Amino acid sequence: MPAMQTPWNLDSGAFYIPSSSTFVYSVYASSPNDFGLFLFDAYRSVAMESKFMLRALELAKQGGGNVSPNPLVGAVIVKDGRIIGEGFHETYGGLHAERNALLDCRTRGESAAGADIYVTLEPCCHHGKQPPCTDALIEAGLRRVYVGSRDPNPLVSGKGIAILRSHGIEVEEQILREACDAMNVIFFHYIRTGLPFVLLKYAMSLDGKIACSNGASRWITGEQARRHVHETRNRYASIMVGINTVLADDPSLSCRIPGGRNPIRIVCDSGLRIPLHSALVQSASDIRTIIACCEAHSAEKRSALEQRGCEILVCGKAAQVDLAELFRRLGEKQIDSVLLEGGATLAWSALSLGLVNRVHAYIAPKLIGGVAAPSPLGGCGVKNPSDAFRLVKEKLSTLGSDLLLEGDLEVPFLSCGQDPTASQSRTESPSKRPANHSRKEVI
Ligand SMILES: NC(=O)c1ccc[n+]([C@@H]2O[C@H](COP(=O)([O-])OP(=O)(O)OC[C@H]3O[C@@H](n4cnc5c(N)ncnc54)[C@H](OP(=O)(O)O)[C@@H]3O)[C@@H](O)[C@H]2O)c1
């Protein structure tokens, strides 16, 4: 993987063009001509746009973990090449990035009239928890708006840009769009499908074991990899495990980084087997905890769990929790993302139903062995390597002595009931996946 390049170096007069990685020196200055001047201006303007949008992206990132189910958005107001206001969407329900940047502008004693604003996501144009950002930009007299991503929210989706243009404000789109899109992959998925974005995470030894044959699994990976997991927990709205993992490990599933935020804990536990003395139940009055179960469960146990602060979600009449229904209900509860931490049985169920969007596999340079030692995925598996679930946009990095292989599921769907040799199965609309439903306004 090539290291990410900074697209400009204004001090040395050298520029990268982000899309082509072409490196251009402004040496033409020693033999100027019109074309050289034109090129220089073009490169400089691309570099400036990238520079300010990168700053807006940096700002947007700071809202991570606090704005769900809203998008991460950053904004930078620029006048005469100088930043005069910055802001980001800080908390769910709070001011949007554009209004925070305008506020910052006023606090600095600057006027945004005639200035440009760089915003990572199309400004909203509807009343939600906050009034439309388009109104704020028009009132402030902005001259030009640089946009990273279009907002797929049907309430916005190009309308924000159209309103700005109709008020004589110039709009430039797709500035560092790939980076802006990547930042809001969770929001885009949630707003389009109404379902949480699901990241399957597991830690395994080099021989593919997530625990020893006696069930011991602490710790397979080292300090840095575990810290990375906690950073992910801090960004995800919820974390989910199967009941066997609770019974084997008694995890707290909390986020243990300074200033971190605990995700909502979700346990798939068809028959409410979770012990009342488990760490999850004991802390349920402090950290939101959902136990998903089936209809046939003990009313007495339910009431004992509820008294201790657990939320019980009945999903399905069958013997096991109906995952498709569970994920749909979580979406309705505005839980936009799930970090699926296993174990192998639950992971396969979710993967085979096409509910997993992304995988983080932490691989430790250790060999555990043992036929009975579990691997990351249980279930029936595919019958042929060519039918395997594939990752795309994969990336490999090192975390101390461990590796992290991450990637998106190509087309997430296959169920045990389907013929895995049917190549079309990945492209057809999966019958078991929860139906998309129109999204309620979240902003
Ligand atoms: N290294 C790692 O990254 C890692 C991570 C997690 C776990 N682990 C290890 O994995 C082991 C546990 O894994 P496991 O595979 O035995 O169990 P699991 O996946 O943790 O739990 C499976 C159980 O969840 C319940 N469940 C409810 N609805 C389900 C559904 N729709 N699909 C699948 N399961 C559903 C079922 O029990 P009911 O029918 O009673 O509801 C099922 O038996 C432990 O040893 C743990 O230490 C390792």
The ligand as an ORCA input file, in Angstrom:
! r2SCAN-3c Opt
* xyz 0 1
  N     -10.730    -14.236     19.435
  C     -11.827    -13.582     19.195
  O     -11.818    -12.572     18.465
  C     -13.117    -14.050     19.816
  C     -14.242    -13.214     19.765
  C     -15.445    -13.683     20.295
  C     -15.528    -14.948     20.827
  N     -14.417    -15.729     20.893
  C     -14.526    -17.081     21.464
  O     -15.564    -17.773     20.775
  C     -16.183    -18.697     21.632
  C     -17.711    -18.581     21.536
  O     -18.110    -18.725     20.197
  P     -19.332    -19.661     19.766
  O     -19.293    -19.812     18.301
  O     -19.313    -20.882     20.577
  O     -20.597    -18.865     20.232
  P     -21.194    -17.409     19.941
  O     -21.186    -17.107     18.508
  O     -20.569    -16.469     20.894
  O     -22.668    -17.613     20.434
  C     -23.522    -18.468     19.680
  C     -24.834    -18.554     20.352
  O     -25.558    -17.343     20.148
  C     -26.920    -17.619     20.191
  N     -27.641    -17.115     19.044
  C     -28.856    -16.495     19.103
  N     -29.300    -16.219     17.902
  C     -28.379    -16.654     17.021
  C     -28.341    -16.664     15.609
  N     -29.325    -16.146     14.859
  N     -27.275    -17.207     15.008
  C     -26.262    -17.723     15.750
  N     -26.259    -17.757     17.084
  C     -27.319    -17.220     17.730
  C     -27.079    -19.141     20.159
  O     -27.373    -19.587     21.470
  P     -28.921    -19.630     21.907
  O     -29.597    -20.525     20.929
  O     -28.933    -20.092     23.287
  O     -29.421    -18.236     21.763
  C     -25.703    -19.617     19.751
  O     -25.401    -20.903     20.229
  C     -15.647    -18.405     23.000
  O     -14.690    -19.369     23.341
  C     -14.974    -17.069     22.888
  O     -13.877    -16.936     23.752
  C     -13.224    -15.315     20.398
*
